[in-house]
Amino acid sequence: MEQSVPARRSLTVFRRLCYAAGHFLNDLCASMWFTYLLVYLHSVLGFQSTYAGVLLLIGQIADGVCTPLVGYESDRTAGICGKRKTWHLLGTACVLVSFPFIFNPCLACSDKTPQWAQLIYFSPFIVIFQFGWAATQISHLSLIPELVSSESERVELTAYRYAFTVVANITVYTVAWLLFRFQAQHNVNPSITDNLGQVDIPLFRILALIVLGTGALFSLIFHVGTKENVSASESDEQLITPSTSRAVLSRTVFQWKHWLKEPSFYQMAFLYMCTRLIVNLSQTYIAVYLTNSLMLPKNFIAIIPLVMYVSGFVCSLAMKPVSKLIGISMTYLIGLLVVLGFATWVFVDKKMGAESIYGAAVLLGAGSATILVMSLSMTATLIGEQTQSGAFVYGSMSFTDKVANGVGVVLIQTIRPCSTEACCPACVWFYRYVMVTVTGGVALAAALCLLTILIWPIRIRKN
């Protein structure tokens, strides 16, 4: 009886770059979504804090629901360009047609239109955008264990992917800074150049259009330069004879229901959720922390995130050799310690100003980059050779993080001291403690989960 074993899979540097380009549109849009959506809705359009939080929650729930469904369908359906790239193409189209309407005022509304009606207007565009974002994300992640086979190559490919994420964020913040600077050069009124308001509506509209145009170009590069193995059974496996099959352990083909019986599946789901809470919530509230707690001019909401992601990019270059030297779990622990360093700095330094915030931003950027790349590498390790159900695993991981992020934002927006557009003095301490909690508090929970992984390493235990 003949059995099969996986053949070694690897990519050239050119193919790795083409693959990494496939998530660039998602990264550009995610940067605007998490960093600027609350600020845009609350400070520019004048939404109440609760309504702004509800819109972000709608997006996160839609993303969370779509993610495992897309993962399940991606695993079981084949497309004309391969099952992963077909879903990626569909997701890209949905993002391109819906995202411009999110960062644009309600087209059918007037000054007298109630905010609940505008909430209904924005909701369908947000749902379509989040479906497209989920389809693109899961199909792109699911290609990692299919394109490369060794753990070190998966870490490297994930690092390439994160490097493009960093470049995407740097692009958004650089363009935003240039737009703010251009606006300041043509206005002498300090209330316009320092404070956010309706005068900034064209600025965010232009930023969104630049994001879409750039992202569409990189998506084209991905589809042209990345070759998906349409039939994994034919191209990824080689036959062996009965005499050699005794040396090879038979491999159980996992379906989605098998993963639900694996303890490591739940370990990774919780760790990935904590990782995304740290990365996304800190990105979401860094802008309001800068403007409302530190009272810095609005151009800092472009400068400080830019510093964070430059430090993250530099850090990502060292991840492969470091993880090979001390292991993925210990590298993740180092990232957590750096994040805890940021939280401690923000908590202790009650008079943090424009000078010291740069050092804190470097810590947050480096720590966030490390834990995000390592958590994705751990997930790829968990999947291993079970690539036929890899999209379901990535979808389930993302489901936990999307719902948790949405609930977290609504909770924070609900307990915000002032619900109106203007910020009261209580917001100064409020957003400071928000930044400490979403980084330091969640990092402690992630550390406890990491401890269980060190005791019971990630692996498939059932045959």
Disulfide bonds with the S-S distance in Angstrom:
Cys106-Cys109 1.97
